[in-house]
Amino acid sequence: MTARKFNAKIDYNPNKEQTGKKESAYCVILPLRCILLKNKNPEAFARFSQLEDHLNERKDTPLYKILGANLLTFIKTVMGFSEWSDEDVLRVAARLDTNAFEVRQVATGQKLRAIYPNAAMISHDCVSNARHTFDAQMHILFIAKQKIAKGEIIATSYTQPLKCTLMRRQHLLQTKCFECTCKRCSDPEELSTFAGAILCSKCKIGKIISTNPLDNAALWKCQLCPHEIPAKQINWGNGAMVKEIESLNKKSPRVFEEFLHRYRDTLHEKNTHVLQVKYALTQLYGNAPGFQMHEMNDAAVKRKVELCQELLDIADILDGGFSIFRGNLLLDLQEALVVQAKREFEQGLLTKTNVQEKLAEAMELLKEAVEIMKLEPDMQEVLKERTQQLADELEME
């Protein structure tokens, strides 16, 4: 059976704009295409077959129990590939889950999964020295975030920098089937950020950290007093925080600020949940309804500046160099600084020379952001517009 016949059978057209609804049949398209490679392109299938699958670790998980009921039936019974064993079909799915990259099409915004066999071999580190992106033709590109010495391992990150060690290691174990032992994961203090720590409810001063961050079940203990908390309770707390943050109104900076205030006695200023909420606030201030840059009062603009500056310090530690995280923060900070400088000049708080200096500072931030983002296809128009706008501001002043 050809791929074209299969596509027609489920009314799927890869060039047709999709509604975003995930039809169950769509989930078998990529596994089926890989299966079809065996006859259509044996060389490509041989390369695909060499990729790690971790099926033994995956097959008893809830997801693979569902796959056993749905994917196997669809591939072997509905599509007629009865000659394939259950294990071989699941192994195809497992290779995809272990090695596939998510690719976002710039033109449509659609998210796709794709296999890049050589790229799948690159190492992981929670504090990486490289990142990947995709060009308009969906070629994968690897970009050094910092200077990489000859012989040094090139590593990207498969997880998010603002997540704490416990959450990152659980995510990596679940999705990539390995337990990370990188420098950050091995450090109970997470490179002095204490991202996974909470404030001690007993002494009110110390932070409660893991006694062994490489053991997800290890006891958690206060640095300053004997108070202890089991890992199970920390896990529960993290889960509760994630759910609460997900439930917040994504169009209201106020509710995110209220979250920070509500948990100020439990979550310190660099806790993973606090950092994620603060990053969300940098996006909301300037973009949310009623909080566009021209609509915000001076206090809100100042708050955006402070949040960006605070998170840039965190980025230097957890996602250093030319990272997308840093690039986004620089763009937001630059925009807020321009608005702040113009308002202070209009209020007589800055001289013409002062405002020129502020705008020049903003231009330097923008130049760095452009350097970071110059290979990101979906950022080109934004960067061009921002650069022209700020250049005009400098010329006018």
C-alpha positions as CSV (number, residue, x, y, z in Angstrom):
1,M,0.0,0.0,0.0
2,T,1.4,3.4,-0.9
3,A,1.6,6.5,1.3
4,R,-0.7,8.3,-1.1
5,K,-3.4,5.7,-0.7
6,F,-3.1,5.8,3.1
7,N,-3.4,9.6,3.1
8,A,-6.5,9.5,1.0
9,K,-8.1,6.9,3.2
10,I,-8.0,9.2,6.3
11,D,-8.5,12.4,4.3
12,Y,-5.1,13.8,5.3
13,N,-3.3,16.3,3.2
14,P,0.0,17.7,4.6
15,N,-0.3,20.8,2.5
16,K,-3.8,21.6,3.7
17,E,-4.2,24.0,6.6
18,Q,-5.3,22.0,9.7
19,T,-7.7,23.1,12.4
20,G,-5.4,22.1,15.2
21,K,-7.6,19.2,16.3
22,K,-5.6,16.0,16.8
23,E,-7.5,13.3,14.9
24,S,-6.5,9.9,16.3
25,A,-5.7,8.6,12.8
26,Y,-3.1,11.3,12.3
27,C,-1.0,9.8,15.1
28,V,-0.2,6.8,12.9
29,I,1.0,8.8,9.9
30,L,4.6,9.1,10.9
31,P,5.0,5.5,12.1
32,L,3.4,4.3,8.9
33,R,5.7,6.4,6.8
34,C,8.7,4.8,8.6
35,I,7.2,1.3,8.0
36,L,6.8,2.1,4.3
37,L,10.4,3.1,4.1
38,K,11.4,-0.6,4.4
39,N,10.4,-1.3,0.8
40,K,10.4,2.2,-0.6
41,N,13.9,3.3,0.6
42,P,15.7,0.3,2.3
43,E,18.8,2.4,2.9
44,A,16.9,5.1,4.8
45,F,15.0,2.4,6.8
46,A,18.3,0.8,7.7
47,R,19.6,4.2,9.1
48,F,16.3,4.6,11.0
49,S,16.6,1.1,12.4
50,Q,20.0,1.9,13.9
51,L,18.5,4.6,16.2
52,E,18.0,3.8,19.9
53,D,14.4,2.9,20.8
54,H,14.4,2.1,24.5
55,L,11.4,-0.1,23.9
56,N,12.1,-2.3,27.0
57,E,11.8,0.8,29.2
58,R,8.7,2.1,27.4
59,K,6.6,-1.0,26.8
60,D,5.1,-1.2,30.3
61,T,4.2,2.5,30.4
62,P,0.5,3.6,30.2
63,L,1.2,5.3,26.8
64,Y,2.6,2.1,25.2
65,K,-0.3,0.0,26.6
66,I,-2.6,2.3,24.7
67,L,-0.4,2.1,21.6
68,G,-0.6,-1.7,21.9
69,A,-4.4,-1.4,21.6
70,N,-4.6,1.3,19.0
71,L,-1.5,1.6,16.8
72,L,-1.1,-2.2,16.4
73,T,-4.7,-2.6,15.4
74,F,-4.5,0.2,12.9
75,I,-1.2,-0.8,11.3
76,K,-1.7,-4.5,11.2
77,T,-5.4,-4.9,10.8
78,V,-6.8,-1.8,9.2
79,M,-3.8,-1.0,7.0
80,G,-2.9,-4.7,6.3
81,F,0.7,-4.9,7.5
82,S,0.1,-8.2,9.2
83,E,3.6,-9.5,8.5
84,W,5.0,-7.0,11.0
85,S,5.3,-8.3,14.5
86,D,3.8,-6.3,17.4
87,E,7.3,-5.7,18.8
88,D,8.6,-4.3,15.5
89,V,5.7,-1.9,15.1
90,L,6.1,-0.7,18.7
91,R,9.9,-0.4,18.1
92,V,9.2,2.0,15.2
93,A,7.0,4.2,17.6
94,A,9.7,4.0,20.3
95,R,12.4,5.2,17.9
96,L,10.3,8.1,17.0
97,D,9.6,9.0,20.7
98,T,13.3,8.7,21.5
99,N,14.7,10.6,18.5
100,A,12.1,12.8,16.8
101,F,12.4,16.6,16.8
102,E,9.5,19.0,16.9
103,V,9.5,21.3,13.9
104,R,7.3,24.4,13.7
105,Q,6.4,25.5,10.2
106,V,6.9,29.3,10.0
107,A,4.2,29.8,7.3
108,T,1.4,27.9,9.1
109,G,2.5,27.6,12.7
110,Q,1.9,23.9,12.6
111,K,4.0,21.6,14.8
112,L,5.4,18.5,13.1
113,R,7.6,15.6,14.2
114,A,10.7,14.8,12.1
115,I,13.7,12.5,12.3
116,Y,17.2,13.8,11.7
117,P,19.4,10.6,12.2
118,N,22.7,12.4,12.7
119,A,21.2,15.2,14.9
120,A,19.6,12.6,17.1
121,M,23.1,11.5,18.2
122,I,24.1,14.8,19.8
123,S,24.7,14.8,23.5
124,H,22.5,16.4,26.2
125,D,23.4,18.7,29.0
126,C,21.0,20.7,31.1
127,V,23.4,23.7,30.7
128,S,24.2,23.2,27.0
129,N,26.8,24.9,24.9
130,A,24.7,24.6,21.7
131,R,21.1,24.9,20.5
132,H,19.3,23.8,17.4
133,T,16.9,25.5,15.0
134,F,15.3,24.9,11.6
135,D,15.5,26.9,8.4
136,A,12.7,27.6,6.0
137,Q,13.4,24.3,4.2
138,M,13.2,22.5,7.5
139,H,16.9,21.7,7.5
140,I,18.2,21.4,11.1
141,L,21.0,23.8,12.2
142,F,23.1,23.6,15.3
143,I,24.4,26.9,16.7
144,A,27.1,27.3,19.3
145,K,25.8,29.4,22.2
146,Q,29.3,30.0,23.4
147,K,32.9,29.3,22.5
148,I,33.4,25.5,22.3
149,A,37.0,24.3,22.6
150,K,38.5,21.7,20.3
151,G,37.7,18.3,21.7
152,E,34.9,19.6,23.9
153,I,31.6,17.7,23.8
154,I,28.9,19.6,21.8
155,A,25.7,19.3,23.8
156,T,22.1,20.7,23.5
157,S,19.4,20.5,26.0
158,Y,16.3,18.3,25.7
159,T,14.5,20.0,28.6
160,Q,13.6,23.5,29.8
161,P,16.2,25.6,31.8
162,L,13.7,27.1,34.3
163,K,12.6,23.6,35.4
164,C,14.2,22.4,38.6
165,T,16.4,19.3,38.7
166,L,13.7,16.9,40.0
167,M,11.3,18.0,37.3
168,R,14.0,17.9,34.5
169,R,15.2,14.5,35.5
170,Q,11.7,13.0,35.7
171,H,10.9,14.5,32.3
172,L,14.1,13.1,30.7
173,L,13.6,9.7,32.2
174,Q,10.0,9.6,30.9
175,T,10.6,11.0,27.4
176,K,14.2,10.0,26.6
177,C,14.7,7.1,29.0
178,F,17.9,8.3,30.7
179,E,18.8,9.8,34.1
180,C,20.8,12.9,33.6
181,T,24.0,13.3,35.8
182,C,25.2,16.7,34.4
183,K,26.9,19.3,36.6
184,R,23.6,21.1,37.3
185,C,21.7,17.9,38.1
186,S,24.5,16.7,40.4
187,D,24.5,20.0,42.4
188,P,21.9,20.2,45.3
189,E,22.0,24.0,45.0
190,E,21.5,24.0,41.2
191,L,24.5,26.2,40.5
192,S,23.6,28.5,43.4
193,T,20.1,29.2,42.1
194,F,18.3,26.7,44.4
195,A,15.7,26.4,41.7
196,G,14.2,23.3,43.2
197,A,14.4,24.4,46.8
198,I,11.5,25.7,48.9
199,L,11.7,27.9,52.1
200,C,11.7,26.0,55.4
201,S,8.4,26.2,57.2
202,K,10.1,25.6,60.6
203,C,13.1,28.0,60.8
204,K,11.8,30.4,58.2
205,I,15.3,31.1,57.1
206,G,16.9,28.1,55.4
207,K,16.1,26.4,52.1
208,I,15.0,22.8,51.9
209,I,17.1,20.9,49.3
210,S,17.6,17.3,48.2
211,T,20.2,15.3,50.1
212,N,21.0,13.5,46.8
213,P,19.7,15.2,43.6
214,L,20.7,12.1,41.5
215,D,18.2,10.0,43.5
216,N,14.7,11.2,42.7
217,A,13.4,9.5,45.9
218,A,16.1,11.0,48.2
219,L,15.1,12.8,51.4
220,W,14.9,16.6,51.4
221,K,16.4,18.6,54.3
222,C,16.7,22.2,55.5
223,Q,20.2,23.6,55.2
224,L,20.0,25.3,58.6
225,C,17.7,23.2,60.8
226,P,16.8,19.5,61.2
227,H,13.5,19.8,59.3
228,E,13.0,17.1,56.7
229,I,10.5,16.5,53.9
230,P,10.1,13.2,51.9
231,A,10.6,13.5,48.1
232,K,7.0,12.3,47.6
233,Q,5.8,15.5,49.3
234,I,8.1,17.7,47.2
235,N,6.8,15.9,44.1
236,W,3.2,16.5,45.1
237,G,3.9,20.2,45.8
238,N,5.5,20.6,42.4
239,G,2.6,19.0,40.7
240,A,0.1,21.2,42.5
241,M,2.1,24.3,41.5
242,V,2.2,23.3,37.9
243,K,-1.6,22.7,37.8
244,E,-2.3,26.0,39.5
245,I,0.0,27.9,37.1
246,E,-1.6,26.2,34.1
247,S,-5.1,27.3,35.4
248,L,-4.1,31.0,35.7
249,N,-5.7,33.4,33.3
250,K,-3.1,33.8,30.5
251,K,-4.3,37.2,29.6
252,S,-4.0,38.8,33.1
253,P,-0.6,39.9,34.6
254,R,-2.5,40.6,37.8
255,V,-3.3,36.9,38.5
256,F,0.3,36.0,37.9
257,E,1.5,38.7,40.3
258,E,-1.0,37.4,42.8
259,F,0.5,34.0,42.5
260,L,3.9,35.3,43.5
261,H,2.4,37.2,46.5
262,R,0.4,34.2,47.6
263,Y,3.4,31.9,47.8
264,R,6.0,34.4,48.9
265,D,6.5,32.5,52.3
266,T,7.0,29.1,50.6
267,L,8.7,29.8,47.2
268,H,11.8,31.9,47.3
269,E,12.6,34.4,44.5
270,K,14.5,31.9,42.3
271,N,12.3,28.9,42.8
272,T,11.4,27.1,39.6
273,H,7.7,28.0,39.7
274,V,8.5,31.6,40.6
275,L,11.0,31.9,37.7
276,Q,8.4,30.5,35.2
277,V,5.7,32.9,36.4
278,K,8.2,35.8,36.2
279,Y,9.1,34.8,32.6
280,A,5.4,34.6,31.8
281,L,5.0,38.2,33.2
282,T,7.7,39.5,30.9
283,Q,5.6,38.2,28.0
284,L,2.3,39.5,29.4
285,Y,3.5,43.0,30.2
286,G,3.5,44.6,26.7
287,N,1.2,42.0,25.0
288,A,-1.8,41.2,27.2
289,P,-5.1,43.0,26.6
290,G,-5.0,46.3,28.4
291,F,-1.2,45.9,29.0
292,Q,0.2,46.9,25.5
293,M,3.3,48.9,25.9
294,H,1.5,52.2,25.1
295,E,-1.3,51.3,27.6
296,M,0.9,50.4,30.6
297,N,1.5,52.9,33.4
298,D,5.0,53.7,34.5
299,A,5.0,51.2,37.4
300,A,4.1,48.4,35.0
301,V,6.9,49.4,32.5
302,K,9.4,49.5,35.4
303,R,8.2,46.1,36.6
304,K,8.8,44.6,33.1
305,V,12.3,46.1,33.1
306,E,13.1,44.7,36.5
307,L,11.8,41.2,35.6
308,C,13.8,41.1,32.4
309,Q,17.0,42.2,34.2
310,E,16.5,39.6,36.9
311,L,15.9,36.8,34.5
312,L,18.9,37.7,32.4
313,D,21.0,37.1,35.4
314,I,19.4,33.7,35.7
315,A,19.9,33.0,32.0
316,D,23.6,33.7,32.4
317,I,23.7,30.8,34.9
318,L,21.2,28.3,33.6
319,D,21.1,29.0,29.8
320,G,24.2,31.0,29.1
321,G,25.5,32.4,25.9
322,F,23.4,32.9,22.8
323,S,20.3,31.2,24.0
324,I,16.7,31.8,22.7
325,F,15.8,32.5,26.3
326,R,18.3,35.3,26.5
327,G,17.3,36.6,23.1
328,N,13.7,36.9,24.0
329,L,14.5,38.6,27.3
330,L,16.8,41.1,25.5
331,L,14.0,42.0,23.0
332,D,11.5,42.5,25.8
333,L,14.0,44.6,27.9
334,Q,15.0,46.7,24.9
335,E,11.4,47.6,24.1
336,A,10.6,48.5,27.7
337,L,13.7,50.6,28.1
338,V,12.8,52.6,25.1
339,V,9.3,53.3,26.4
340,Q,10.7,54.1,29.8
341,A,13.4,56.5,28.5
342,K,10.9,58.4,26.3
343,R,8.4,58.9,29.1
344,E,11.1,60.0,31.6
345,F,12.3,62.6,29.0
346,E,8.8,63.8,28.4
347,Q,8.4,64.2,32.2
348,G,11.6,66.2,32.5
349,L,13.4,63.5,34.4
350,L,16.0,63.0,31.6
351,T,18.0,65.4,29.5
352,K,18.3,65.0,25.8
353,T,21.8,63.6,26.3
354,N,20.5,61.2,29.0
355,V,17.7,59.9,26.7
356,Q,20.2,59.4,23.8
357,E,22.4,57.3,26.1
358,K,19.4,55.2,27.2
359,L,18.3,54.7,23.6
360,A,21.9,53.8,22.6
361,E,21.9,51.2,25.4
362,A,18.7,49.8,24.1
363,M,20.2,49.6,20.6
364,E,23.1,47.5,22.0
365,L,20.7,45.1,23.6
366,L,18.8,44.9,20.3
367,K,22.0,44.2,18.4
368,E,22.8,41.3,20.7
369,A,19.3,39.9,20.3
370,V,19.6,40.2,16.5
371,E,22.9,38.3,16.6
372,I,21.2,35.5,18.7
373,M,18.1,35.3,16.6
374,K,19.4,35.9,13.1
375,L,19.0,32.3,12.1
376,E,15.4,32.0,13.5
377,P,13.1,32.2,10.5
378,D,10.0,33.3,12.5
379,M,11.9,36.2,14.1
380,Q,13.2,38.0,11.0
381,E,10.3,40.4,10.5
382,V,10.2,41.3,14.2
383,L,14.0,42.0,14.3
384,K,13.9,44.1,11.1
385,E,10.9,46.1,12.4
386,R,12.5,46.7,15.9
387,T,15.8,47.7,14.4
388,Q,14.3,50.2,12.0
389,Q,12.0,51.6,14.7
390,L,14.8,52.2,17.2
391,A,17.1,53.6,14.5
392,D,14.3,56.2,13.7
393,E,14.0,57.0,17.4
394,L,17.7,57.7,17.7
395,E,17.7,59.8,14.6
396,M,14.7,61.9,15.8
397,E,16.3,62.5,19.2
